[in-house]
Amino acid sequence: MTPPRIFIDADACPVKDEVYRVAARYGLRVFVVSNAFVNTPREPWIERVMVDAGPDVADDWIAERAGPGDIVITSDIPLADRCLKAGAQALKSNGQPFTPDSIGSALAGRMVGEHLRSIGAVTGGPPPFGPKDRSAFLQALDRAVIMAKRAIAAAPGR
């Protein structure tokens, strides 16, 4: 039985240190994927993956590898959709999970926002990231790891 793996869409991820803490506690492998250098702790269970620059190159690397029992940390809605379809869990850095029930409306909202920006409308960005978000993320990641371990235990052949 292969333990869950955690993939971090790392270029703009504010919770990398929290992921490392949870992964160390559970003995999980972490892939820190970016198209620029990201400083990571020198641990044998953390792998820094630097991909070529370009749109969606890091997303493609993650989506091609994440599957059932894995956890993906991202705020990228299309990447979260691809990972969910592959059987992985996807979490935002504020701890909010992407789910099969919520991903459709998230994709639709993203398309509306892109359209509004393309016609010159000023749209607000995400709210500031704070300690409550960090705490919510830690709790959500802990729950996700427990769910992933249960899913792996129940699935034949992983």
DSSP file (Angstrom, degrees, kcal/mol; ACC not computed):
  #  RESIDUE AA STRUCTURE BP1 BP2  ACC     N-H-->O    O-->H-N    N-H-->O    O-->H-N    TCO  KAPPA ALPHA  PHI   PSI    X-CA   Y-CA   Z-CA
    1    1 A M              0   0    0      0, 0.0   152,-0.1     0, 0.0   151,-0.0   0.000 360.0 360.0 360.0 121.5    0.0    0.0    0.0
    2    2 A T        -     0   0    0    156,-1.4     3,-0.1   150,-0.1   156,-0.0  -0.717 360.0-124.6 -85.3 130.0    1.5    3.3   -1.1
    3    3 A P        -     0   0    0      0, 0.0    26,-0.1     0, 0.0    -1,-0.1  -0.251  38.5 -81.4 -69.2 162.9    0.9    6.2    1.3
    4    4 A P        -     0   0    0      0, 0.0    25,-0.7     0, 0.0     2,-0.3  -0.253  43.6-147.0 -58.6 150.1   -0.7    9.4    0.1
    5    5 A R  E     -a   29   0A   0     64,-0.2    66,-2.6    23,-0.2     2,-0.5  -0.889   3.6-140.9-116.3 153.0    1.5   12.0   -1.6
    6    6 A I  E     -ab  30  71A   0     23,-2.5    25,-2.8    -2,-0.3     2,-0.5  -0.967  11.3-165.2-117.1 128.8    1.1   15.7   -1.4
    7    7 A F  E     -ab  31  72A   0     64,-2.9    66,-3.1    -2,-0.5     2,-0.6  -0.952   6.5-158.1-111.5 127.7    1.6   17.9   -4.5
    8    8 A I  E     -ab  32  73A   0     23,-3.1    25,-2.4    -2,-0.5     2,-1.5  -0.932  16.8-147.3-109.6 122.5    2.0   21.6   -3.9
    9    9 A D  E     -a   33   0A   0     64,-2.7     3,-0.5    -2,-0.6    66,-0.2  -0.737  37.0-178.2 -78.7  91.7    1.4   24.1   -6.8
   10   10 A A    >   +     0   0    0     23,-2.3     3,-1.3    -2,-1.5    24,-0.2   0.572  47.8  91.1 -87.8 -15.7    4.1   26.2   -5.2
   11   11 A D  T 3  S+     0   0    0     22,-0.5    -1,-0.2     1,-0.3    23,-0.1   0.850 112.9   9.5 -55.1 -38.5    4.6   29.4   -7.1
   12   12 A A  T 3  S+     0   0    0     -3,-0.5    -1,-0.3     0, 0.0    -2,-0.1   0.016  92.2 134.6-128.5  29.4    2.1   31.4   -5.0
   13   13 A C    X   -     0   0    0     -3,-1.3     3,-0.6     1,-0.1    -3,-0.0  -0.709  32.2-172.0 -88.0 119.4    1.4   29.0   -2.2
   14   14 A P  T 3  S+     0   0    0      0, 0.0     3,-0.2     0, 0.0    -1,-0.1   0.447  77.8  59.7 -87.2   1.3    1.5   30.6    1.3
   15   15 A V  T 3>  +     0   0    0      1,-0.1     4,-2.0     2,-0.1     5,-0.2   0.032  59.1 118.3-120.8  27.9    1.2   27.4    3.3
   16   16 A K  H <> S+     0   0    0     -3,-0.6     4,-2.4     1,-0.2     5,-0.2   0.923  78.4  52.2 -60.6 -44.1    4.2   25.3    2.2
   17   17 A D  H  > S+     0   0    0      1,-0.2     4,-2.0     2,-0.2    -1,-0.2   0.881 108.5  51.4 -61.2 -37.5    5.6   25.3    5.8
   18   18 A E  H  > S+     0   0    0      2,-0.2     4,-2.2     1,-0.2    -1,-0.2   0.894 108.4  51.6 -65.6 -39.3    2.3   24.0    7.1
   19   19 A V  H  X S+     0   0    0     -4,-2.0     4,-3.0     1,-0.2     5,-0.2   0.928 108.3  51.8 -62.2 -44.0    2.3   21.2    4.5
   20   20 A Y  H  X S+     0   0    0     -4,-2.4     4,-2.4     1,-0.2    -1,-0.2   0.907 109.3  50.3 -60.1 -41.6    5.8   20.2    5.5
   21   21 A R  H  X S+     0   0    0     -4,-2.0     4,-1.9     2,-0.2    -1,-0.2   0.937 114.3  42.7 -62.6 -47.0    4.7   20.0    9.2
   22   22 A V  H  X S+     0   0    0     -4,-2.2     4,-1.9     1,-0.2    -2,-0.2   0.918 114.2  51.1 -67.0 -42.9    1.7   17.8    8.4
   23   23 A A  H  X>S+     0   0    0     -4,-3.0     5,-2.4     1,-0.2     4,-1.3   0.894 109.5  50.7 -62.4 -39.8    3.7   15.6    6.0
   24   24 A A  H  <5S+     0   0    0     -4,-2.4    -1,-0.2    -5,-0.2     3,-0.2   0.907 108.8  52.2 -63.4 -41.4    6.5   15.1    8.6
   25   25 A R  H  <5S+     0   0    0     -4,-1.9    -1,-0.2     1,-0.2    -2,-0.2   0.877 119.8  33.7 -62.7 -38.3    3.9   14.0   11.2
   26   26 A Y  H  <5S-     0   0    0     -4,-1.9    -1,-0.2    -5,-0.1    -2,-0.2   0.493 108.6-118.0 -97.8  -4.5    2.3   11.4    8.8
   27   27 A G  T  <5 +     0   0    0     -4,-1.3     2,-0.3    -3,-0.2    -3,-0.2   0.920  58.1 158.2  69.9  44.1    5.5   10.4    7.0
   28   28 A L      < -     0   0    0     -5,-2.4     2,-0.3    -6,-0.1    -1,-0.2  -0.706  43.3-117.2-105.0 152.9    4.3   11.5    3.6
   29   29 A R  E     -a    5   0A   0    -25,-0.7   -23,-2.5    -2,-0.3     2,-0.4  -0.677  29.0-158.2 -84.7 139.6    6.2   12.4    0.4
   30   30 A V  E     -ac   6  46A   0     15,-3.0    17,-3.1    -2,-0.3     2,-0.5  -0.976   8.8-160.9-124.3 133.2    5.8   16.0   -0.8
   31   31 A F  E     -ac   7  47A   0    -25,-2.8   -23,-3.1    -2,-0.4     2,-0.8  -0.967   5.6-161.2-112.4 119.5    6.4   17.4   -4.3
   32   32 A V  E     -ac   8  48A   0     15,-2.8    17,-3.0    -2,-0.5     2,-0.5  -0.874  16.7-169.2-103.3 103.5    6.9   21.1   -4.5
   33   33 A V  E     +ac   9  49A   0    -25,-2.4   -23,-2.3    -2,-0.8   -22,-0.5  -0.827  20.2 136.3-107.5 127.0    6.3   22.0   -8.1
   34   34 A S  E     - c   0  50A   0     15,-2.3    17,-2.8    -2,-0.5     4,-0.1  -0.962  54.4-127.4-155.1 168.6    7.1   25.4   -9.6
   35   35 A N  S    S+     0   0    0     -2,-0.3     2,-0.3    15,-0.2    15,-0.1   0.187  96.1  47.6-107.4  16.1    8.6   27.1  -12.7
   36   36 A A  S    S-     0   0    0     16,-0.1    15,-0.1    17,-0.0     2,-0.1  -0.950 105.5 -74.2-143.7 162.5   11.0   29.1  -10.5
   37   37 A F        -     0   0    0     -2,-0.3     2,-0.4    13,-0.1    -2,-0.1  -0.373  46.4-173.8 -61.8 131.1   13.3   28.3   -7.7
   38   38 A V        -     0   0    0     -6,-0.1     2,-0.3    -2,-0.1    -6,-0.1  -0.995  25.1-125.2-126.5 123.3   11.5   27.7   -4.4
   39   39 A N        +     0   0    0     -2,-0.4    -2,-0.0     9,-0.0     0, 0.0  -0.508  36.6 177.3 -68.9 129.3   13.5   27.2   -1.3
   40   40 A T        -     0   0    0     -2,-0.3     8,-0.1     6,-0.1     6,-0.0  -0.938  35.6 -94.3-130.6 154.1   12.6   23.9    0.4
   41   41 A P        -     0   0    0      0, 0.0     2,-1.6     0, 0.0     5,-0.1  -0.338  41.6-112.3 -61.7 149.0   13.8   22.1    3.5
   42   42 A R        +     0   0    0      3,-0.0     5,-0.1     5,-0.0     3,-0.0  -0.658  65.3 138.9 -87.0  86.3   16.5   19.5    2.8
   43   43 A E    >   -     0   0    0     -2,-1.6     3,-1.5     3,-0.3    -3,-0.0  -0.972  59.7-128.8-128.6 143.3   14.5   16.4    3.7
   44   44 A P  T 3  S+     0   0    0      0, 0.0    -1,-0.1     0, 0.0    -2,-0.0   0.725 109.2  55.1 -66.1 -18.9   14.5   13.1    1.8
   45   45 A W  T 3  S+     0   0    0    -16,-0.1   -15,-3.0   -17,-0.0     2,-0.5   0.437  95.0  77.8 -94.3  -0.4   10.7   13.1    1.7
   46   46 A I  E <   -c   30   0A   0     -3,-1.5     2,-0.5   -17,-0.2    -3,-0.3  -0.948  61.5-170.6-110.6 123.5   10.5   16.6    0.0
   47   47 A E  E     -c   31   0A   0    -17,-3.1   -15,-2.8    -2,-0.5     2,-0.5  -0.957  12.0-149.9-116.0 121.1   11.2   16.8   -3.7
   48   48 A R  E     -c   32   0A   0     -2,-0.5     2,-0.6   -17,-0.2   -15,-0.2  -0.776  14.0-167.5 -86.7 125.9   11.5   20.1   -5.4
   49   49 A V  E     -c   33   0A   0    -17,-3.0   -15,-2.3    -2,-0.5     2,-0.7  -0.956   3.8-169.2-118.8 113.0   10.4   19.9   -9.0
   50   50 A M  E     -c   34   0A   0     -2,-0.6   -15,-0.2   -17,-0.2     2,-0.2  -0.907  11.9-171.1-105.4 117.1   11.3   22.9  -11.2
   51   51 A V        -     0   0    0    -17,-2.8     7,-0.1    -2,-0.7     3,-0.1  -0.521  33.3 -79.8 -99.8 168.1    9.5   22.7  -14.5
   52   52 A D        -     0   0    0     -2,-0.2    -1,-0.2     1,-0.1     6,-0.1  -0.271  53.6 -99.0 -62.9 152.9   10.0   24.9  -17.6
   53   53 A A  S    S+     0   0    0      4,-0.1    -1,-0.1   -18,-0.1   -17,-0.0  -0.397  73.6  96.3 -69.1 151.9    8.4   28.3  -17.7
   54   54 A G  S >  S-     0   0    0     -3,-0.1     3,-1.3    -2,-0.1     4,-0.4  -0.586  78.6 -55.5 142.2 157.2    5.1   28.6  -19.5
   55   55 A P  T 3  S-     0   0    0      0, 0.0    -2,-0.0     0, 0.0     0, 0.0  -0.398 116.4  -7.7 -64.5 130.0    1.4   28.5  -19.0
   56   56 A D  T 3> S+     0   0    0     -2,-0.2     4,-2.7     1,-0.1     5,-0.2   0.534  90.9 124.6  67.6  10.5    0.2   25.4  -17.2
   57   57 A V  H <> S+     0   0    0     -3,-1.3     4,-2.0     2,-0.2     5,-0.1   0.942  80.6  41.6 -66.9 -45.4    3.5   23.6  -17.3
   58   58 A A  H  > S+     0   0    0     -4,-0.4     4,-2.2     2,-0.2     5,-0.2   0.910 115.2  52.3 -65.4 -41.2    3.5   23.1  -13.5
   59   59 A D  H  > S+     0   0    0      1,-0.2     4,-3.1     2,-0.2     5,-0.2   0.918 108.8  50.0 -59.8 -44.1   -0.2   22.3  -13.6
   60   60 A D  H  X S+     0   0    0     -4,-2.7     4,-2.1     1,-0.2    -1,-0.2   0.909 108.4  52.8 -62.4 -41.9    0.4   19.6  -16.2
   61   61 A W  H  X S+     0   0    0     -4,-2.0     4,-0.6     2,-0.2    -1,-0.2   0.932 114.7  41.6 -59.5 -46.2    3.2   18.0  -14.2
   62   62 A I  H >X S+     0   0    0     -4,-2.2     4,-2.8     1,-0.2     3,-1.5   0.950 113.9  50.7 -66.4 -49.4    1.0   17.7  -11.2
   63   63 A A  H 3< S+     0   0    0     -4,-3.1    -1,-0.2     1,-0.3    -2,-0.2   0.811 106.3  56.2 -62.1 -30.6   -2.2   16.6  -13.0
   64   64 A E  H 3< S+     0   0    0     -4,-2.1    -1,-0.3    -5,-0.2    -2,-0.2   0.684 119.5  30.7 -73.7 -16.9   -0.3   13.9  -14.9
   65   65 A R  H << S+     0   0    0     -3,-1.5    -2,-0.2    -4,-0.6    -1,-0.2   0.720  94.0  94.0-114.3 -29.4    0.9   12.3  -11.6
   66   66 A A     <  +     0   0    0     -4,-2.8    22,-0.2    -5,-0.1     3,-0.1  -0.442  49.6 143.9 -72.5 138.3   -1.8   13.0   -8.9
   67   67 A G    >   -     0   0    0     20,-0.2     3,-2.4    -2,-0.1    22,-0.2  -0.777  49.7 -19.6-152.7-163.6   -4.3   10.2   -8.5
   68   68 A P  T 3  S+     0   0    0      0, 0.0    20,-0.2     0, 0.0    -1,-0.1  -0.212 126.9  18.9 -54.1 132.9   -6.5    8.4   -6.0
   69   69 A G  T 3  S+     0   0    0     18,-0.8     2,-0.2     1,-0.3   -64,-0.2   0.297 101.6 113.4  89.4  -9.1   -5.2    8.9   -2.4
   70   70 A D    <   -     0   0    0     -3,-2.4    19,-2.7   -66,-0.2     2,-0.4  -0.548  55.1-143.8 -94.6 162.3   -3.1   12.0   -3.3
   71   71 A I  E     -bd   6  89A   0    -66,-2.6   -64,-2.9    17,-0.2     2,-0.5  -0.991   8.6-161.1-127.8 131.6   -3.7   15.5   -2.1
   72   72 A V  E     -bd   7  90A   0     17,-2.5    19,-2.8    -2,-0.4     2,-0.7  -0.954   6.0-154.1-116.2 128.8   -3.1   18.6   -4.3
   73   73 A I  E     +bd   8  91A   0    -66,-3.1   -64,-2.7    -2,-0.5     2,-0.3  -0.902  41.8 127.7-102.4 113.5   -2.6   22.1   -2.7
   74   74 A T        -     0   0    0     17,-2.5   -64,-0.1    -2,-0.7    -2,-0.1  -0.991  53.9-153.7-160.3 154.6   -3.6   24.7   -5.2
   75   75 A S        +     0   0    0     -2,-0.3     2,-0.7    17,-0.2    17,-0.1   0.316  69.8 110.4-107.8   1.9   -5.8   27.8   -5.8
   76   76 A D     >  -     0   0    0      1,-0.2     4,-2.5     2,-0.1     5,-0.2  -0.690  55.7-160.6 -82.5 111.1   -5.9   27.0   -9.5
   77   77 A I  H  > S+     0   0    0     -2,-0.7     4,-2.4     1,-0.2    -1,-0.2   0.908  87.5  49.5 -65.2 -45.7   -9.4   25.9  -10.3
   78   78 A P  H  > S+     0   0    0      0, 0.0     4,-2.1     0, 0.0    -1,-0.2   0.901 112.8  49.1 -61.9 -37.1   -8.7   24.2  -13.6
   79   79 A L  H  > S+     0   0    0      2,-0.2     4,-2.5     1,-0.2    -2,-0.2   0.933 110.0  51.0 -64.4 -44.1   -5.9   22.2  -12.0
   80   80 A A  H  X S+     0   0    0     -4,-2.5     4,-2.7     1,-0.2     5,-0.2   0.905 109.1  52.0 -58.9 -41.1   -8.2   21.3   -9.1
   81   81 A D  H  X S+     0   0    0     -4,-2.4     4,-2.2     1,-0.2    -1,-0.2   0.927 110.0  47.8 -61.0 -46.0  -10.8   20.1  -11.6
   82   82 A R  H  X S+     0   0    0     -4,-2.1     4,-1.1     1,-0.2    -1,-0.2   0.900 113.3  48.3 -62.6 -41.1   -8.2   17.9  -13.4
   83   83 A C  H  <>S+     0   0    0     -4,-2.5     5,-2.4     2,-0.2     4,-0.4   0.903 109.9  51.1 -68.9 -41.0   -7.0   16.4  -10.1
   84   84 A L  H ><5S+     0   0    0     -4,-2.7     3,-1.5     1,-0.2    -1,-0.2   0.916 108.2  52.9 -60.7 -41.9  -10.5   15.7   -8.8
   85   85 A K  H 3<5S+     0   0    0     -4,-2.2    -1,-0.2     1,-0.3    -2,-0.2   0.789 106.9  53.3 -64.4 -26.7  -11.3   13.9  -12.1
   86   86 A A  T 3<5S-     0   0    0     -4,-1.1    -1,-0.3    -3,-0.2    -2,-0.2   0.483 125.2-103.6 -85.5  -3.4   -8.1   11.8  -11.5
   87   87 A G  T < 5S+     0   0    0     -3,-1.5   -18,-0.8    -4,-0.4    -3,-0.2   0.442  79.9 126.5  98.1   0.0   -9.4   10.8   -8.0
   88   88 A A      < -     0   0    0     -5,-2.4    -1,-0.3   -20,-0.2     2,-0.3  -0.426  59.8-116.6 -84.2 164.1   -7.1   13.1   -6.0
   89   89 A Q  E     -d   71   0A   0    -19,-2.7   -17,-2.5   -22,-0.2     2,-0.4  -0.716  26.1-155.6 -92.5 152.9   -8.3   15.6   -3.3
   90   90 A A  E     -dE  72  98A   0      8,-0.6     8,-2.8    -2,-0.3     2,-0.4  -0.997   9.9-174.1-134.4 132.1   -7.6   19.3   -3.9
   91   91 A L  E     -dE  73  97A   0    -19,-2.8   -17,-2.5    -2,-0.4     2,-0.1  -0.963  19.4-134.2-125.1 140.2   -7.4   22.0   -1.2
   92   92 A K    >   -     0   0    0      4,-2.7     3,-1.9    -2,-0.4   -17,-0.2  -0.462  36.5-105.9 -78.5 163.9   -7.1   25.7   -1.4
   93   93 A S  T 3  S+     0   0    0      1,-0.3    44,-0.2    -2,-0.1    -1,-0.1   0.651 120.7  60.2 -69.3 -13.1   -4.5   27.4    0.8
   94   94 A N  T 3  S-     0   0    0      2,-0.2    -1,-0.3    42,-0.1    42,-0.1   0.370 122.6-104.7 -92.0   5.6   -7.3   28.7    3.1
   95   95 A G  S <  S+     0   0    0     -3,-1.9    -2,-0.1     1,-0.3    39,-0.0   0.298  75.7 138.7  93.1  -9.6   -8.3   25.1    3.8
   96   96 A Q        -     0   0    0     -5,-0.1    -4,-2.7     1,-0.1    -1,-0.3  -0.557  47.3-137.4 -71.9 123.8  -11.4   25.1    1.6
   97   97 A P  E     -E   91   0A   0      0, 0.0     2,-0.4     0, 0.0    -6,-0.2  -0.560   4.0-132.6 -80.7 144.8  -11.6   21.8   -0.3
   98   98 A F  E     -E   90   0A   0     -8,-2.8    -8,-0.6    -2,-0.2     3,-0.0  -0.807  34.4-175.2 -83.8 136.5  -12.5   21.6   -4.0
   99   99 A T     >  -     0   0    0     -2,-0.4     4,-2.3   -10,-0.1     3,-0.4  -0.887  41.8-108.1-129.8 162.2  -15.2   18.9   -4.3
  100  100 A P  T  4 S+     0   0    0      0, 0.0     4,-0.5     0, 0.0    -1,-0.1   0.839 122.3  51.3 -57.1 -30.8  -17.0   17.3   -7.3
  101  101 A D  T  4 S+     0   0    0      1,-0.2     4,-0.3     2,-0.1    -3,-0.0   0.800 117.6  36.1 -76.3 -28.3  -20.1   19.2   -6.2
  102  102 A S  T  > S+     0   0    0     -3,-0.4     4,-1.9     1,-0.1     5,-0.2   0.655  96.3  79.1 -99.6 -16.6  -18.3   22.6   -6.0
  103  103 A I  H  X S+     0   0    0     -4,-2.3     4,-2.6     1,-0.2     5,-0.2   0.854  88.6  57.0 -67.3 -34.1  -15.9   22.5   -8.9
  104  104 A G  H  > S+     0   0    0     -4,-0.5     4,-2.2     1,-0.2    -1,-0.2   0.933 110.4  42.9 -61.8 -46.3  -18.5   23.3  -11.5
  105  105 A S  H  > S+     0   0    0     -4,-0.3     4,-2.6     2,-0.2    -1,-0.2   0.846 112.7  54.4 -70.1 -31.5  -19.6   26.6   -9.9
  106  106 A A  H  X S+     0   0    0     -4,-1.9     4,-2.1     2,-0.2    -2,-0.2   0.920 109.8  46.8 -65.5 -42.6  -16.0   27.5   -9.2
  107  107 A L  H  X S+     0   0    0     -4,-2.6     4,-2.2     2,-0.2    -2,-0.2   0.908 113.0  49.5 -64.3 -41.2  -15.1   27.0  -12.9
  108  108 A A  H  X S+     0   0    0     -4,-2.2     4,-2.3     1,-0.2    -2,-0.2   0.923 110.6  49.8 -64.4 -43.5  -18.2   29.1  -13.9
  109  109 A G  H  X S+     0   0    0     -4,-2.6     4,-2.4     1,-0.2    -1,-0.2   0.874 109.2  52.5 -62.3 -37.0  -17.2   31.8  -11.5
  110  110 A R  H  X S+     0   0    0     -4,-2.1     4,-2.5     2,-0.2    -1,-0.2   0.915 109.2  49.4 -63.8 -42.9  -13.7   31.9  -12.8
  111  111 A M  H  X S+     0   0    0     -4,-2.2     4,-2.3     2,-0.2    -2,-0.2   0.899 110.8  49.7 -64.8 -40.2  -15.0   32.3  -16.4
  112  112 A V  H  X S+     0   0    0     -4,-2.3     4,-2.7     2,-0.2    -1,-0.2   0.933 111.4  49.4 -63.2 -45.3  -17.3   35.1  -15.4
  113  113 A G  H  X S+     0   0    0     -4,-2.4     4,-2.4     1,-0.2    -2,-0.2   0.905 110.6  50.0 -60.8 -42.3  -14.4   36.9  -13.6
  114  114 A E  H  X S+     0   0    0     -4,-2.5     4,-2.1     2,-0.2    -1,-0.2   0.910 111.4  49.3 -62.3 -41.9  -12.2   36.5  -16.7
  115  115 A H  H  X S+     0   0    0     -4,-2.3     4,-1.3     2,-0.2    -2,-0.2   0.935 110.5  49.5 -63.4 -46.0  -14.9   37.9  -18.9
  116  116 A L  H  <>S+     0   0    0     -4,-2.7     5,-2.5     1,-0.2     3,-0.5   0.914 112.3  47.8 -60.4 -42.6  -15.5   40.9  -16.6
  117  117 A R  H ><5S+     0   0    0     -4,-2.4     3,-1.4     1,-0.2    -1,-0.2   0.869 106.5  58.1 -65.9 -35.2  -11.7   41.6  -16.5
  118  118 A S  H 3<5S+     0   0    0     -4,-2.1    -1,-0.2     1,-0.3    -2,-0.2   0.766 106.7  48.2 -67.3 -24.5  -11.5   41.3  -20.3
  119  119 A I  T 3<5S-     0   0    0     -4,-1.3    -1,-0.3    -3,-0.5    -2,-0.2   0.309 126.9 -98.9 -98.4   9.2  -14.1   44.1  -20.7
  120  120 A G  T < 5S+     0   0    0     -3,-1.4    -3,-0.2     1,-0.3     2,-0.1   0.484  70.6 148.8  95.3   2.9  -12.3   46.3  -18.3
  121  121 A A      < -     0   0    0     -5,-2.5     2,-0.7    -6,-0.2    -1,-0.3  -0.461  47.7-125.4 -70.8 142.9  -14.3   45.7  -15.1
  122  122 A V        -     0   0    0     -2,-0.1     2,-0.4     0, 0.0    -1,-0.1  -0.806  31.0-173.0 -90.3 118.4  -12.3   46.0  -11.9
  123  123 A T        -     0   0    0     -2,-0.7     2,-0.1   -10,-0.1   -10,-0.0  -0.894  23.4-116.4-112.4 143.6  -12.7   42.9   -9.9
  124  124 A G        -     0   0    0     -2,-0.4    -1,-0.0     1,-0.1     0, 0.0  -0.427  26.1-129.7 -75.3 151.3  -11.4   42.5   -6.4
  125  125 A G        -     0   0    0      1,-0.2    -1,-0.1    -2,-0.1     0, 0.0  -0.126  46.2 -60.2 -84.4-171.5   -8.8   39.9   -5.6
  126  126 A P        -     0   0    0      0, 0.0    -1,-0.2     0, 0.0     3,-0.1  -0.314  64.4 -94.3 -68.4 156.6   -8.9   37.4   -2.8
  127  127 A P        -     0   0    0      0, 0.0     0, 0.0     0, 0.0     0, 0.0  -0.284  57.9 -77.0 -65.9 159.4   -9.2   38.6    0.7
  128  128 A P        -     0   0    0      0, 0.0     2,-0.5     0, 0.0     0, 0.0  -0.251  48.1-116.2 -58.1 144.7   -5.9   39.0    2.7
  129  129 A F        +     0   0    0     -3,-0.1   -35,-0.0     4,-0.1   -36,-0.0  -0.724  47.0 168.3 -86.1 126.8   -4.4   35.7    3.9
  130  130 A G     >  -     0   0    0     -2,-0.5     4,-1.9   -36,-0.0     3,-0.5  -0.681  50.3 -81.5-133.3-176.1   -4.3   35.6    7.7
  131  131 A P  H  > S+     0   0    0      0, 0.0     4,-2.4     0, 0.0     5,-0.2   0.830 123.0  56.8 -59.3 -35.1   -3.8   33.4   10.7
  132  132 A K  H  > S+     0   0    0      1,-0.2     4,-2.6     2,-0.2     5,-0.2   0.890 106.9  50.1 -64.4 -37.3   -7.4   32.0   10.7
  133  133 A D  H  > S+     0   0    0     -3,-0.5     4,-2.5     2,-0.2    -1,-0.2   0.913 110.0  50.3 -65.0 -41.9   -6.8   30.8    7.1
  134  134 A R  H  X S+     0   0    0     -4,-1.9     4,-2.2     2,-0.2    -2,-0.2   0.915 112.6  46.5 -61.8 -44.3   -3.5   29.1    8.1
  135  135 A S  H  X S+     0   0    0     -4,-2.4     4,-2.1     2,-0.2    -2,-0.2   0.914 112.1  50.0 -65.2 -44.1   -5.3   27.4   11.0
  136  136 A A  H  X S+     0   0    0     -4,-2.6     4,-2.4     1,-0.2    -2,-0.2   0.883 110.0  52.2 -62.5 -37.9   -8.2   26.3    8.8
  137  137 A F  H  X S+     0   0    0     -4,-2.5     4,-3.1   -44,-0.2     5,-0.3   0.937 107.2  51.3 -64.1 -46.1   -5.7   25.0    6.2
  138  138 A L  H  X S+     0   0    0     -4,-2.2     4,-2.1     1,-0.2    -2,-0.2   0.913 112.8  45.8 -57.7 -43.8   -3.9   22.9    8.9
  139  139 A Q  H  X S+     0   0    0     -4,-2.1     4,-2.2     2,-0.2    -1,-0.2   0.916 114.1  48.3 -65.4 -43.0   -7.2   21.3   10.0
  140  140 A A  H  X S+     0   0    0     -4,-2.4     4,-2.5     2,-0.2    -2,-0.2   0.894 111.4  49.6 -66.4 -39.8   -8.4   20.7    6.4
  141  141 A L  H  X S+     0   0    0     -4,-3.1     4,-2.5     2,-0.2    -1,-0.2   0.906 109.3  52.1 -66.8 -40.0   -5.1   19.1    5.4
  142  142 A D  H  X S+     0   0    0     -4,-2.1     4,-2.0    -5,-0.3    -2,-0.2   0.933 112.0  46.2 -59.5 -45.9   -5.1   16.8    8.5
  143  143 A R  H  X S+     0   0    0     -4,-2.2     4,-2.6     1,-0.2    -2,-0.2   0.905 111.4  52.8 -61.7 -41.7   -8.7   15.7    7.5
  144  144 A A  H  X S+     0   0    0     -4,-2.5     4,-2.7     1,-0.2    -2,-0.2   0.894 108.0  50.4 -63.3 -40.1   -7.6   15.2    3.9
  145  145 A V  H  X S+     0   0    0     -4,-2.5     4,-2.6     2,-0.2    -1,-0.2   0.928 110.9  48.7 -64.0 -44.2   -4.7   13.0    4.9
  146  146 A I  H  X S+     0   0    0     -4,-2.0     4,-2.0     1,-0.2    -2,-0.2   0.926 113.3  47.3 -61.7 -44.1   -6.9   10.8    7.1
  147  147 A M  H  X S+     0   0    0     -4,-2.6     4,-2.5     1,-0.2    -2,-0.2   0.904 111.8  50.9 -62.8 -41.2   -9.5   10.5    4.2
  148  148 A A  H  X S+     0   0    0     -4,-2.7     4,-2.5     1,-0.2     5,-0.2   0.912 109.0  50.4 -64.4 -42.6   -6.7    9.7    1.8
  149  149 A K  H  X S+     0   0    0     -4,-2.6     4,-2.2     1,-0.2    -1,-0.2   0.901 112.0  47.9 -62.9 -40.1   -5.3    7.0    4.1
  150  150 A R  H  X S+     0   0    0     -4,-2.0     4,-1.8    -5,-0.2    -2,-0.2   0.914 111.4  50.5 -65.2 -42.2   -8.7    5.4    4.4
  151  151 A A  H  X S+     0   0    0     -4,-2.5     4,-1.3     1,-0.2    -2,-0.2   0.897 111.6  47.7 -64.0 -40.2   -9.3    5.6    0.7
  152  152 A I  H  < S+     0   0    0     -4,-2.5     6,-0.3     1,-0.2     3,-0.3   0.909 110.1  52.3 -67.0 -42.0   -6.0    3.9    0.0
  153  153 A A  H  < S+     0   0    0     -4,-2.2    -1,-0.2     1,-0.2    -2,-0.2   0.851 113.8  44.2 -62.4 -33.6   -6.7    1.2    2.6
  154  154 A A  H  < S+     0   0    0     -4,-1.8    -1,-0.2    -5,-0.1    -2,-0.2   0.687  99.5  84.4 -84.8 -18.8  -10.0    0.5    0.9
  155  155 A A  S >< S-     0   0    0     -4,-1.3     3,-0.7    -3,-0.3     2,-0.2  -0.696  76.4-130.4 -91.0 133.5   -8.8    0.5   -2.7
  156  156 A P  T 3  S+     0   0    0      0, 0.0    -2,-0.1     0, 0.0    -3,-0.0  -0.558  80.7  17.2 -77.3 142.9   -7.2   -2.6   -4.2
  157  157 A G  T 3         0   0    0     -2,-0.2    -5,-0.0     1,-0.1    -2,-0.0   0.496 360.0 360.0  86.3   5.7   -3.9   -2.4   -5.9
  158  158 A R    <         0   0    0     -3,-0.7  -156,-1.4    -6,-0.3    -1,-0.1   0.495 360.0 360.0 -95.5 360.0   -2.3    0.9   -4.8
